[in-house]
Amino acid sequence: MKTIINTKYVKNIFATGLMLFAAAGVVAQEEEEEKKFTLSGSIDAYWRTAFKDGGAATTATGTSFANQTGFALGMANIVGSYEMENTGVVVDLVFGPRGTEATFENDVLNGVINQAYAYWNVSDKVTLTAGRWNTFLGYEVIAPAANFNYSVSYLFSNGPFSHLGVKADIALSDDVSLMLSVSNPWDVNDTSTTGEYAYGAQLGVSGQYLNLYYDNGTSGGLGFEIDYTGGFDISEDFFFGINAAYNDNSETGTGFYGAAIYPQLTTSESFAIGLRGEYIAFTDDLLDDDVPVLGLTLTGSFTKDNLIIKPEFRLDSFGNDAEPFIESDGIGTTNSLSTFAVAAIYSF
């Protein structure tokens, strides 16, 4: 007896299977595409007072960012990245006073672009990057969400913020890395009209980094800087960070040298406390003595979901009779400034 096959039923099964397969393919494709593009960022704001505030008193420290009193905005930061198998692009946009100060308002969008670069993973050990990227020197960064202390150090403020050029990152082994770069001179983030360039190098060994930077020091250049950045996990809850740097500009006869320590103790899942102890001395061939500065910053860090609240006490004290801070009467000067701030940072 001939077997009767219900072709309509078979066709329906086949059609249903094709639809499911196609749907699964679309979902998989969408998931794959979603993995290629990522969006992240942060916003921050703060309240700050100086204990000598009032009248004509100086309330700003000698460092970058977060120097206003009362309530103030830091910046909004949006980072978009698109990644393919071996290439990708990153665009980092900043809006607000901190971002404007970090970019010097010198790009075509009036200081909006913090970073913008494309990269090519030539192999699993070599990556080439072209564009503008944040500096490899120093312990701290521009975005406050990545720093433990809300205010920034003298070492960070007096080094470069960003570089515009090309670089090669090379993994020499699992624990050793090398970076080489050619860029416009110090913080020249739009165009270089002088024909001068800067050269950088970084050697990383097990999380410790030795950084070198050189430009010829003219046209507002930095000159030569060598920088060490690293840290050690003393225990599961205690981290000890270190930064040290030396700078010399033979063209201007100025420079600096100093070091900072960053002991940080995590007391619970939601709270940590850390100190930045910094010593820096500014050199000038026209002065008989260097100008030393002691900076002490005590910061608490309370975390709730993606929100971080940071209360912070800070003391800046200059030596060798340097008195850069004006008193409330607008006439007298002093060598020290004490401030307190509370910052709120939300990351996404």
C-alpha positions in Angstrom: 0.0 0.0 0.0 1.3 3.3 -1.0 2.1 5.6 1.9 0.3 8.9 1.7 2.4 11.7 2.8 0.7 14.9 4.0 2.9 17.4 2.0 1.1 20.4 3.5 2.1 19.3 7.0 5.7 18.6 5.9 5.9 22.0 4.1 4.6 23.7 7.3 7.2 22.0 9.4 9.9 22.9 6.9 8.7 26.5 6.6 8.5 26.8 10.4 12.0 25.5 10.7 13.3 28.0 8.2 11.6 30.8 10.1 13.0 29.7 13.4 16.5 29.3 11.8 16.2 32.7 10.2 15.0 34.3 13.4 17.8 32.7 15.3 20.2 34.0 12.7 18.8 37.5 13.0 19.1 37.4 16.8 22.6 36.0 16.7 23.5 38.7 14.1 22.0 41.4 16.3 23.8 40.1 19.4 27.0 40.0 17.4 26.4 43.6 16.2 25.5 44.7 19.7 28.9 43.4 21.0 30.7 45.6 18.4 29.3 48.9 19.7 29.6 50.0 23.3 28.6 53.2 25.1 29.8 54.3 28.5 30.5 57.5 30.4 30.0 59.5 33.6 28.9 62.8 35.0 30.2 64.5 38.1 29.4 67.6 40.2 30.7 68.9 43.5 30.4 71.4 46.3 33.6 73.0 47.6 34.7 75.5 50.2 38.1 77.0 51.2 38.6 77.6 54.9 40.0 81.0 54.1 37.2 81.8 51.7 35.7 85.3 51.7 36.5 88.7 50.3 39.4 88.5 47.8 40.9 85.3 49.1 42.4 82.9 46.7 40.3 79.7 46.7 41.9 77.8 43.8 44.8 75.4 44.3 47.8 75.3 41.9 46.4 72.2 40.2 43.9 71.6 37.4 40.1 71.0 37.8 37.6 71.3 40.6 38.8 74.7 41.9 35.5 76.5 42.0 33.7 77.2 45.3 30.0 76.6 46.1 28.2 74.1 43.8 29.9 73.4 40.5 29.7 71.0 37.6 32.7 68.8 36.7 31.9 67.4 33.3 29.7 65.0 31.4 31.7 62.3 29.6 30.4 60.0 26.8 32.6 57.3 25.3 31.5 55.4 22.3 33.5 52.5 20.8 33.0 50.3 17.7 35.1 47.2 17.4 35.4 44.7 14.5 37.6 41.7 14.4 41.0 43.5 14.1 40.1 47.2 13.9 38.1 49.7 15.9 37.5 53.3 16.8 36.9 55.2 20.0 35.4 58.6 20.5 35.4 60.2 23.9 33.4 63.4 24.3 33.5 65.8 27.3 31.2 68.7 28.2 31.6 71.0 31.1 34.4 73.0 32.9 36.6 70.0 33.6 36.5 68.8 30.0 37.1 72.2 28.6 40.1 72.7 30.8 41.5 69.2 29.8 41.2 69.9 26.1 42.2 73.6 26.1 39.3 74.4 23.8 41.6 73.8 20.9 39.8 71.4 18.6 37.2 72.2 15.9 34.3 71.5 18.3 35.6 74.0 21.0 37.0 71.5 23.4 34.4 68.7 23.1 36.8 66.0 21.9 38.8 64.4 24.7 39.9 61.3 22.7 39.3 60.2 19.1 41.4 57.5 17.6 41.3 54.4 15.4 43.3 51.3 16.1 44.4 48.1 14.2 45.3 44.9 16.0 48.0 43.9 13.6 48.6 40.7 15.6 47.8 39.4 19.0 50.9 41.2 20.2 51.0 44.5 18.2 48.4 47.3 18.1 48.7 50.5 16.1 46.7 53.6 17.0 46.2 56.9 15.2 44.4 60.0 16.6 44.2 61.7 19.9 44.5 59.7 23.1 45.0 60.6 26.8 48.5 60.6 28.1 50.4 57.6 29.2 52.3 59.6 31.9 51.2 59.9 35.5 49.1 58.0 38.0 45.9 60.0 37.4 43.6 60.6 34.5 41.1 63.3 33.3 37.9 61.3 33.9 37.2 61.5 37.7 35.4 58.1 37.8 38.8 56.4 37.2 40.6 58.3 40.0 40.4 57.6 43.7 40.9 61.3 44.7 38.5 63.8 43.2 41.0 66.7 42.9 44.2 66.0 41.0 47.9 66.2 41.8 50.6 68.7 40.8 52.4 66.0 39.0 49.4 65.3 36.8 48.6 68.9 36.3 52.1 69.8 35.1 52.5 66.9 32.6 50.7 66.4 29.3 47.0 65.6 29.2 46.7 64.2 25.7 48.7 63.3 22.6 47.8 63.7 18.9 49.7 61.3 16.7 50.5 57.6 16.2 51.6 54.9 18.6 52.4 51.2 18.7 51.6 49.0 21.7 53.7 45.8 21.8 53.2 42.9 24.1 56.7 41.5 24.6 55.4 38.8 26.9 52.5 38.2 29.3 54.0 40.6 31.9 56.1 42.9 29.7 54.8 45.6 27.4 56.3 48.4 25.2 54.7 51.5 23.8 56.3 53.9 21.3 54.7 57.1 20.0 55.3 60.1 17.7 52.9 63.1 18.3 52.5 66.8 18.2 54.4 68.6 21.0 52.9 68.9 24.5 49.1 69.2 24.5 49.0 70.5 20.9 45.9 68.7 20.1 44.8 70.3 16.9 47.6 71.1 14.4 51.3 71.6 14.7 52.5 74.6 12.7 56.1 74.5 13.8 57.2 71.3 12.2 58.2 70.0 15.7 57.2 66.6 17.1 57.3 64.8 20.4 58.5 61.2 21.1 57.2 58.9 23.8 58.0 55.5 25.2 56.6 53.3 27.9 58.0 50.1 29.4 55.6 48.0 31.5 56.6 45.2 33.7 54.1 43.4 35.9 51.9 46.5 36.4 54.8 48.9 36.9 55.5 51.5 34.2 58.4 53.6 33.2 57.4 56.4 30.9 59.6 58.7 28.8 58.5 61.9 26.9 60.6 64.4 24.9 60.0 67.5 22.8 62.5 70.2 22.2 60.9 72.6 24.7 60.2 75.5 22.3 56.8 76.9 21.3 55.4 76.0 24.7 56.8 72.5 24.7 57.4 70.5 27.9 61.0 69.3 27.2 62.0 66.0 28.8 60.0 64.1 31.4 60.7 60.7 32.9 57.9 59.2 35.0 57.3 56.1 37.1 53.8 54.9 37.8 52.9 51.7 39.7 51.4 50.2 42.8 51.2 47.1 44.9 48.4 45.1 46.6 49.8 44.9 50.1 46.8 42.9 51.1 43.3 42.1 49.8 42.0 45.4 51.2 45.1 47.6 51.1 46.6 49.1 47.9 49.7 51.3 47.8 50.1 53.4 44.6 53.2 55.3 43.6 54.0 58.1 41.1 57.4 59.9 40.7 58.5 62.2 37.9 61.3 64.5 36.8 60.9 67.2 34.1 63.5 69.6 32.6 63.0 72.1 29.8 66.4 73.3 28.7 64.9 76.0 26.4 63.0 77.8 29.2 65.3 76.8 32.1 62.3 75.5 34.1 61.1 72.1 35.3 59.9 70.1 38.3 60.6 66.9 40.2 58.5 65.1 42.8 56.7 62.0 44.0 53.3 61.0 45.3 52.0 58.1 47.3 48.5 56.7 47.2 47.7 54.4 50.2 44.1 53.2 49.9 42.1 51.0 52.4 38.9 49.3 51.5 36.8 48.9 54.8 33.7 47.4 53.3 32.0 46.6 50.0 30.7 50.2 49.8 33.4 52.3 51.4 37.1 53.0 51.1 39.4 55.7 52.3 42.7 56.9 50.7 45.4 59.5 51.1 47.4 61.2 48.4 50.7 62.5 49.9 52.6 64.5 47.3 55.8 66.5 47.3 56.8 68.5 44.2 59.5 71.1 43.7 59.5 73.6 40.8 62.8 74.6 39.3 63.7 77.9 37.5 67.2 78.9 36.4 66.3 82.5 37.3 65.6 81.6 41.0 68.2 80.8 43.6 66.1 78.1 45.2 63.5 75.6 44.1 59.9 76.1 45.2 58.7 73.0 47.1 55.0 72.2 47.6 53.5 69.7 50.0 50.0 68.4 49.1 48.0 66.2 51.4 44.6 65.0 50.2 42.3 62.7 52.3 39.4 61.2 50.4 36.5 58.9 51.3 34.7 56.9 48.7 31.2 55.7 49.3 29.6 53.6 46.5 26.0 52.8 45.9 25.3 51.0 42.6 26.9 53.2 39.9 27.0 56.3 42.2 30.2 57.4 44.1 30.1 60.0 46.8 33.6 61.4 47.7 34.1 63.7 50.7 37.6 65.2 50.5 39.9 67.3 52.7 42.9 68.9 51.0 45.9 70.9 52.2 48.4 72.7 49.9 51.5 74.2 51.5 54.4 76.0 49.7 57.9 76.4 51.0 61.0 78.7 50.6 58.9 81.8 51.4 56.6 81.3 48.4 53.2 82.7 49.2 50.9 82.3 46.2 47.6 82.5 48.0 45.9 85.9 48.7 44.2 86.5 52.1 40.6 87.6 52.5 41.5 91.3 52.7 43.1 91.2 49.2 46.4 92.5 50.5 48.1 89.8 52.6 49.5 86.6 51.2 50.0 83.1 52.7 51.8 79.9 51.8 49.0 77.5 52.4 45.4 76.7 51.5 42.9 74.3 53.1 39.8 73.1 51.3 36.9 70.7 51.7 34.8 69.3 48.9 32.0 66.7 48.4 31.8 65.2 44.9 29.2 63.0 43.3 30.1 60.8 40.3 27.8 58.6 38.4 29.1 56.1 35.8 27.2 54.1 33.2 
